[in-house]
Structure formats: structure tokens, C-alpha cells
């Protein structure tokens, strides 16, 4: 994978997307396409619309989300999603785990930055 031209690593996105969806729904109830637009607005500009709906379905099946239909003036009714209590617990757990892994990554990056590896030493020669 070319990390320079690819906007997001699909593996990283797969890990962070559920947490972001839960966090956005914690802020405000929303329907699927609105969530896609909000995710794009926070920096996931290349996010495919189809990436969000399977996560919403799984969370609803797991009891983390409730849903209701809201009539729309511009087409069919929209399915809005809201966090349940267990969804809020899942969100808090995901954020805690994310912060822990960020701390580990930061320690690893700090260590790597202070001790040049063989690749850096070859480039300096």
C-alpha cells in the first residue's frame, strides 16, 4: 500500500470507524447518510457510503443502537439511530482502549525517534 497517496489505511479505518460512529451518535442522533457526511467533515473525505451501514446494522443487532423512522420532505422516511445505554458503555470502552493504544504508539514513536534504526543509519552514510 502506498501510504503517501492513499488517504486512509483500510485496516486502521476498520478499527476506528465504529468508535467514531458511536461518538458522533453520542453527540447527536442521526441517519446513515448524515453520519457519512459528518465523518467526511472530520477528515474521512474518501469514506464510502457503504462502509457505515454494516456497522450501524451490527450495532443495532447488538443492542447498542435503537432506531426510528422519521418522515422526510425530500424523499422516503429516514432511519435515525440513537445510542442505547449499552451503546454508551461500548463507546466509553472504545475511547478508553483507543487512548491506551495511542499512548503505546506514542511511546513507540518517541523511542524510535531517539534511537535511529538501521534504515536511518544507512541513509546518513
N, C-alpha and C positions, 0 to 999 in steps of 0.2 A: 504494500500500500504506500502511496506517495502522500506523506503527511503534509507536504508543502501545498499541494493543490487540492487535496481532499479537505472539505470543511470540518468534518467530524469523523472520528474513528467509530465505526458501527458498533464495536464491542463496548466502547465507553458510553456511547449513546444508549445502548440497550440497558446498561447498568444505571444510568442517571435519569432516563426518561420517566420511569414510574415514580421516582421521588419528586420530580418536577411537576408531574401531573397532580399528585397528591397535594403538593404545596400550593399550586395555583387554585385547586379546588378548596383548599383551606381558606384562601383569601376571598373566594367568591364562587358561587355555584355557576356552572357553565355548561354549554352544549359542545359537542365534539369539535366542530369546525372553529368555534370561538377559541377553544383550547389550543388548536393548531396555530391559530393566528397569535395568540398570546405567547406560545412557545417560540414562534418565529421572532416575535418582538423582543424577547430576552436574549436572542442570539442564535437560535437554531434555524437560521434562514433557509436552509435547504431541506428542512424536515418534510417528509412526505406525509400527506394527509392520512394515508392508510396505516401509518405507524402508531397512531394514537388509539384508534378504535379497538384493536385487540386488547390493549392494556385496560381500557375502560370496561370492556366486556368481562375480562378476568377479575377486575376489582369488584364489579357488581356481583358476579357469581360468588366471590369470596366474602361478600358482605361488607366490603369496605366503602361501597358507594350505594346510595339509593338514587332512584331516577324518577322523573315525572315528565309528562308531555306538556309542552306549552304551545298554544297556538301561535302561528307566525303570520305576519301581514304580507310576507314576501314568499310564501310557499307553504309546504306541508308543516305540520307541527314539529317542533324541535324537542329532542330528548335532552333534558337538563340533568346534570349529575351533581350530587352533593355528598360530602363526606359523612359517613356514619361515625359513631363513637369508635368502633374498631378500626375504621379508616384513619381516624385521627391518631390512634395509637400506632398504627403502621407508619404513618407519616413521621411521627416523632422518632420512632425507632430507625427509620431510614435516614433521617437527618443526623441522628447520633452516629450511626455507622459510617455515613459519608464523612462526617467531621473527623472520625477516628482514622479513616483511610487517607484523608488529606494530610493529617498530621504525619502519618507514616511516610507518605510520598514526599512531604516537605523535608523530613529528616533525611530521607534517602537522597534527595536532590541536593541538600546542603552538604552532605557528606561527599557526594560525587563532585560538587563544585570545589571543594577544598583539597581533594586528592585526585589529581589528573590521572586518568586511566591510560592504558597502553595506546589507545587511539589518539588521545591528546598529545602524548609524548611523541608519537610518530609525526604528527602534524607540526610539532615545534621544531623538529630536526631539520 
